[in-house]
Amino acid sequence: MPYPLDAVAVRAWCGLALEALGRERERIDAINVYPVPDGDTGTNLYLTVESATRAVEAAFDGHASTGTAPGLADAMGAMAHGALIGARGNSGTILAQLLRGMTEVLTAAAAGGAEEPGAAVLRRALRRAAASTYEAVAHPVEGTVLTVATAAAEAAERAGGEASEVARAAHEGARIALQATPGQLAVLGRAGVVDAGGCGVVALLGALADALSGEVSAAPVVVRAEAAPLEAAGCEAVAPGETGGCGDPHGDGPAFEVIYLLEADDDGVAGLRTRLDGLGDSLVVVGGDGLWNVHVHVDDAGAAVEAGIEAGRPYRIAITHFGATRTKEREPADRAVVAVVPGDGLAGLCTEAGATVVSVRPGEPPASGELVQAIRQAHAREVMLLPNDPELRHTAAAAAEQARTEGVRVALIPTRSAVQGMAALAVHEPGRSFDEDVVAMTSAAGATRYAELAVAERQSWTMAGVCQAGDVLGLIDGDVAVIGSELAGTAMTVLDRMLSAGGELVTLVLGAEVPESLGDRLERHVRERYLAVDTVVYEGGPYAAPLLIGVE
């Protein structure tokens, strides 16, 4: 039985799309030859959709807490926003723009209040989605995801019936267009493969059709001439992550891929497009309403970041050197550490200590796919995973399990705070046995009590009593233990409570908004009251909590 195009359908669409891309991820990676043969298109699409899915689930959870349900525009807006902030690579960035284009139409329809068939809205949404992808790409190329999305929109416009039939027609139109991509783009024809990004769009539209119809299509996602599976595309002997017969792994293009989120107005972004277009290629800028996702391939990564600084405020900056993906697989290291870290300062410290870092912002926890990707990037036979947050326990466990299926031995160290992670990293020793290292790191984390100072946003009940908006909260081992009126006094009370049970080393991590004098003041407080206790102070940088405290 067909289902209506509503928020529930969007939620189901996300789940089915994530499942489909999870199945096809490695095979899509294997045929990734354009614009760069770096073997990560399937992974990037999966991570992008995973971020979108988390945003939709958060929207449903938020409405449930108030006894309401999200509307279609709310759910679609959350999906598009999640894809935007979590977009990975060229393909993920374009996918985020496609979803944003659909959201524009659905939001306008909801605001207009007109009751029209879901099919009519979906046709217009798919047309706007295809058009918006061309607007986002500096130099559109046919035979790519853009062509596949356009063919899907055209097939949808020719379809009659309900929304489910329109979605199924769009899916079929995309599949047919995908088969033709090797004849439209020379690099695909030489490699004997279809466009990898287009495969992702076919998977996405297939999931939409399944969500609206309630019937799962048996057609393969990755197709070529005569609707054959991927193996017929000339990649049967290619292992995931390799290029083999699917393209030359060596290219003469730019050396770096640069991606970042950017807070900027439209005028700033217009100038940024011009500047980046002169610096490199594969330029895609998507977003709006003050938040953008920027993707470009350049030789001068610093100049690309500087251009973002001139236009607004870039963050979540990711720079990938293509030399690492265009050369033969290097020998994996014996052991590595992957750490989830809030704040640029801590990220720098952990990187200097040899860890592969996953940087996070408040309210934007990493998805399991992002952790799996970090484990892969660590390129080691054995990996110690430090989630540094109790809320990431299940996410980290899922990532560890996925990595184990890929042949990596992963130990999940149960760190609940960044300061526990720093303590574990300090005793990490690759030279000893895996099990001994796990025990040492786990023991160091467990022997470190942790605290965090935060500012209350509203009146609420806590373990320490009722707090008011603006109060400073001292959380010890995750529970509110102290309520104060100012940061320094509350921090001293927290330190005294933690050190009453003893301690040898105090670690203080200061947030960017906290004056440097606070560290000196707290260090003096510890020195005067606890003669045998040493204190170290670090700058946490933006997005770190106002103050993190560790006592070992």
Secondary structure, DSSP 8 states (H G I E B T S, - for coil): ----SSHHHHHHHHHHHHHHHHHHHHHHHHT--SS---S-HHHHHHHHHHHHHHHHHHHHHHHHTTT----HHHHHHHHHHHHHHH--HHHHHHHHHHHHHHHHHHHHHHHHT----HHHHHHHHHHHHHHHHHHHBSS--SSSHHHHHHHHHHHHHH--SSHHHHHHHHHHHHHHHHHHGGGTSHHHHHHT---HHHHHHHHHHHHHHHHHHS----S-SS--GGG--GGGGTTTT--TT--GGG--S---S-SEEEEEEEE--HHHHHHHHHHHHHHEEEEEEEEETTEEEEEEEES-HHHHHHHHHHHSEEEEEEEEETHHHHS-----EEEEEEEEEESHHHHHHHHHTT-EEEEEBTTB---HHHHHHHHHHH-EEEEEEE--SGGGHHHHHHHHHHHHHTT-EEEE----SHHHHHHHHHT--TTS-HHHHHHHHHHHHHT-EEEEEEE-SS-EEETTEEE-TT-EEEEETTEEEEEESSHHHHHHHHHHHHHTT--SEEEEEEETTS-HHHHHHHHHHHHHH-TT-EEEEEEEETTS-SEEEEE-
